[in-house]
Amino acid sequence: MASSIPRGLPWLIADSGLSTLLAVPNIRSNSTLGTYIDIPTLLWQNLWFTTRLYVVYSPTTPSLTAIDDLGYRSLEAYRASAELIGVIGFHRPLVSPNIFSANSTGVNFRLVGFSEDRNSSVEEERNLYRHLTSDVTDQNYLVVTRPDAVHDMFVSSPQVLIDAGVFAGF
């Protein structure tokens, strides 16, 4: 769920430079933590809980207070984050193809895409699933299609995912 897309696969948010534009203004450094990314709470809420239109919040979006009080937002090590999201000057991780390919019992891997995820599209997630599994039938690629199916739906609406069978059989 809410996957980052590895190097070698197209990913608009990284390939367009948007991840760099979002990360760079939030780089901080101190002697205790070193260099890190500190995404402000309002931006964090906007990144993970708005729809593909960028302006509509999922109805179950946690409040700014809840985001901070429940520890959803955290400081992120700069180098690890920069590599993960493809900040210019860093390479996203390379993930070998077919690492979850089928065995005698089938594909033992499930990937979930969210129809309203503004950070990785359903198509980008499908490409990732096929890269990791070599399964072109998309047997264990599940797309949650709802108006509130945003990037962090697993935080805002976990019961919906349970009811949709996202975790069934695992």
LINJO-V424873 format. One record per backbone hydrogen bond with DSSP energy under -1.0 kcal/mol. CO is the residue of the C=O (numbers start at 1). NH is the residue of the N-H. If there is no record, write none. Layout:
[[CO:NH] [CO:NH]]
//
This chain:
[[6:9] [11:15] [12:16] [13:19] [14:17] [17:21] [18:22] [19:23] [20:24] [23:26] [24:27] [26:38] [28:36] [30:34] [34:30] [35:78] [36:28] [37:76] [40:44] [41:45] [42:46] [43:47] [44:48] [45:49] [48:152] [49:58] [51:54] [56:51] [58:61] [63:67] [64:68] [65:69] [66:70] [67:72] [67:73] [68:71] [76:37] [77:81] [78:82] [79:83] [80:84] [81:85] [82:87] [87:90] [93:7] [98:101] [103:106] [106:103] [111:142] [113:144] [114:117] [121:125] [122:126] [123:127] [124:128] [125:129] [126:130] [127:131] [128:132] [129:133] [130:134] [131:98] [132:100] [138:141] [140:111] [142:113] [144:115] [146:149] [148:150] [149:116] [150:153] [152:155] [152:156] [153:157] [157:161] [158:162] [159:163] [160:164] [161:166] [162:165] [167:170]]
//
